[in-house]
Amino acid sequence: MKRNATSVSRIRRRGRFVYVIDFEYFDASGRLHRYRRNAAIQTAAGAKAEAERLKMLAHSTGSLEPREPAPLLRDFAAGQFEVVYMPRYRPSTRTRYRALLRQSILAAFGSTRLDDIEAMAVRRFAAGLMTRGVQVKGHIALLKTLLRAAHECGLIESVPSLPKLYSESRKVIDCPSREEAMLLLDNARGWFRVCLALGLLAGLRMGECRAIEVQDIDFGEGIIHVRRAMSEGEVTVPKSGHDRVVPMTPQLASILKHAVKDKLPRARVITNLRGVTPKRTLVLTRFKQLQKRCGTPSRSFHATRHFFLSELVRHGASIEAVRLIAGHSKLDVTQRYVHARAEDLRAAVAKLPDHDH
């Protein structure tokens, strides 16, 4: 028997003619399969329609087995996403994702099957958030993450094309001037001064400051090994996922030598009088209090990292060197962290020739 273009043939079997559907297809792993069965409807038109339906199913899904209905979003979020995907994220990210699910996503889409989430429903969801004055980005980003994970698990055929409902902000985040930074450092005391110095003079993130141990500081080589960070009370790897080395300034080395005096190698550098690492909220509170006391603008602790990286560039360091010190995976991330103060911009423009003379 020779198959025709419709993948349907009429053959004689046991004294009577039957319509047979016969075609080949590749599964999701690229393996070749052959489908050959008697048509369920033994007419030329019926067999042809059945063959077209089966071929479309095989070529689009890689299988002739009927796809199970996609689960509800709430079941997927509490099941496979929580078990398989959540452990991949940092503790702080897991906490934020669970909060976003509780705050809005489960209420809006929890009872919706994953393959029924479509663009207009997402647009209405975003509009509702904006009406309440809620930032859209985190909620929509997590919704897209859930749908990508569902597709990876084979629960939906494809990730739906959702509208872009927010723009990536390139706003330059304010960071202290050198005068402000040194004023803050001069007025800080105790463990908080050490923490602040690691931010302003080495560009460490707050979680990295809190997790640093005595053994991570090499005074002989004049470097700090950034090997770990604290997130939601757990010790994890730095945000980049990789260790990095940061050279110490003489001022920072002096502050750290005093901080590690009489401490064991595995001891934390930043501890209170009871030997306990201060919580993130306490660091933030101390920083706000210090800024108020010094009369400087209120900024996040992360602004200390912005200051350090900007200072490196301002004093001639290459962007690539700054990227390595910062532990960024991509150069464009580093560029967003580097700030030009108003006086830097004025000085740059002042170098232009005056065409009036």
C-alpha positions, 0 to 999 in steps of 0.5 A: 500500500502506498500512502497518499498526500492526505495520509488516508488510504483505502485498502482491501482487508479480509474481503472488504475495503477499509480506510486506514490513516497512516502518517509519521510525526516527531515527538517532543524529544525529536524521535520519529513515530508512525501512526497507522490505524483504521479510521474511526469513521469509514467514509472518505470524508470522515477518514480525511477529516480525522487524519487532518485532526490527528496530524495537527495534534501530533505536530503541535504537541508531539503526541497523539495522547489527549492533553490533560486540562491545565491545572488552576493557577492556585494549585500549580503555585502551591504544588509544582512551583512551590516544590520545584521552582521556589527553592531556586530563589533566594530566601528574600525572593521567595518571601516576596513571591509568596506575598505577591501571590497572597496580595493579588495574584491568587485573588485575580487568577487563582481559580483560572486554569493556566491555559485560560489566562489571556492578555485582556484579563491581565490588562484588567488586572494591571489596571486594577492595581494601578487604580489602587496605586500599586506598582504593577511590575512585580505582580506582572513579572511573577505572573509571567514567571508562573506561566513560563514555569508551567510551560516548562513543566509541560502543563501549557502548550506555550507561554501566552503573549502578554502585553507589556504593562510597565517600562523598565526604569532607567532612573538614576538612583540618588547616592551620597556625595563624598562629603555626605558619605564621610559625614555619615561614617564619622558619626556612626558608632559601634557595629553599625559603623563597620557595616556602613564602612563595608557599604561605603568603602567596599560596595558590599550589599547589606546581606553581604555586610551582615554575613562576612566572617573574620576569615574572609578578610585578608589583611596581608593581601589587603582584600576582602573575600565576598563569599556569602550573604544573609537573606531572610535570616539564612546564609546563602551565596552572594546575589551573583551566585559567585565569590568575588574579591574586593581590595580594601582601602587603608581607612577600611582596613583600619576599621576592620582590624579594630572590629575583628580584634580577639575574634575567631576566624569563623566569627561574624565581623558585625555583631552586637554586644551579645555576639548576635548579627543585627537584623536587616530591619535594625540596620535600616533603622540605624541608617535612617536615624543616622541620616536624620541626625546628620541632616543628610537626605534619606536614602536606602542602605543600597545607596552606599554601594552606589556611592562606592561604585560611582567613586571608582569610576570618578577616580578613573577605574574602568567599567570592567574593573568596577563590574568585577569588584561589584560582582555584576554578571553584565556590564549594563548592570554596572553602568546603571549603578554608576552616578554622575553628580550635577557638578560632574555634568557641569564640568563635562559640558564646560569642556565644550568650546565656546563658539561665540568667541 
